[in-house]
Amino acid sequence: QGRLVESGGGLVQAGGSLTLSCQASESIVEFSPMDWYRQAPGKGHETVAIMTREGPVYPNSVRGRFTISVDSAQNSLQLGMNDLKTEDTGVYYCHGLLRGEDYWGQGTQVTVSS
């Protein structure tokens, strides 16, 4: 069964950087697509990066600041986040589709202070 576990969240000042990691229990390249999304208090779910077979896709809110990548050697999906803003605060989750089934991690908290 596919399983995803996120790590790397924390507290950072605005303008700072964090890198999130999503460890897969099976070969990361078997998941497609994979994405990162976030949930902030009082706000809906927002996808912040998608890794497709054609390449990464980002919404305007994070384009140029966030980078999604696959580390095949570590079997993980990464999310590099730079120039963080207070509005980036939320719980970040990774999600992947594996052999027709959806898998989600438990989430990792990112808090950006002003």
ZAMARGU-4260 file (C-alpha; in steps of 0.2 Angstrom, whole numbers, plus 5000, padded with zeros to 4 digits):
<rodrens>
0) 5000/5000/5000 | 5006/5017/4996 | 5010/5028/5011 | 5016/5046/5012 | 5024/5055/5027
5) 5028/5074/5027 | 5041/5082/5037 | 5051/5099/5037 | 5038/5111/5043 | 5041/5124/5056
10) 5041/5142/5061 | 5050/5154/5050 | 5050/5173/5048 | 5043/5181/5033 | 5056/5181/5019
15) 5064/5165/5025 | 5064/5148/5017 | 5059/5130/5021 | 5060/5114/5012 | 5046/5101/5015
20) 5049/5082/5011 | 5036/5069/5008 | 5043/5051/5010 | 5035/5038/5000 | 5033/5020/5006
25) 5034/5014/4988 | 5045/5020/4973 | 5041/5038/4971 | 5041/5037/4953 | 5026/5025/4953
30) 5015/5040/4960 | 5008/5051/4946 | 5003/5065/4948 | 5009/5071/4964 | 5006/5087/4972
35) 5007/5098/4988 | 4992/5107/4995 | 4989/5118/5010 | 4975/5121/5022 | 4975/5137/5032
40) 4963/5141/5046 | 4947/5148/5039 | 4952/5145/5021 | 4949/5131/5009 | 4961/5119/5002
45) 4974/5126/4990 | 4985/5117/4978 | 5003/5125/4978 | 5012/5113/4967 | 5009/5099/4955
50) 5022/5087/4948 | 5015/5080/4932 | 5024/5069/4919 | 5025/5085/4908 | 5033/5095/4922
55) 5028/5106/4937 | 5013/5117/4938 | 5011/5131/4951 | 4997/5143/4955 | 5001/5162/4953
60) 5001/5164/4972 | 5018/5154/4974 | 5025/5154/4956 | 5043/5159/4957 | 5044/5156/4976
65) 5040/5137/4977 | 5049/5123/4969 | 5042/5105/4968 | 5055/5091/4964 | 5057/5072/4965
70) 5072/5065/4974 | 5072/5047/4967 | 5087/5042/4978 | 5078/5047/4994 | 5061/5041/4987
75) 5053/5058/4991 | 5044/5073/4985 | 5051/5089/4990 | 5044/5107/4991 | 5057/5121/4992
80) 5049/5137/4998 | 5058/5154/4997 | 5053/5171/5002 | 5039/5165/5013 | 5025/5176/5017
85) 5013/5176/5032 | 4999/5170/5020 | 5009/5154/5017 | 5005/5149/5034 | 4995/5133/5035
90) 4996/5114/5036 | 5005/5107/5021 | 5000/5090/5014 | 5007/5079/5000 | 4996/5069/4989
95) 4999/5056/4976 | 4990/5045/4964 | 4996/5027/4964 | 4989/5014/4953 | 4972/5023/4953
100) 4971/5026/4971 | 4974/5042/4981 | 4986/5044/4995 | 4988/5058/5007 | 5001/5062/5021
105) 4996/5067/5038 | 5002/5085/5035 | 5016/5096/5042 | 5013/5114/5050 | 5021/5129/5042
110) 5020/5145/5052 | 5027/5161/5044 | 5028/5176/5057 | 5029/5194/5052
</rodrens>
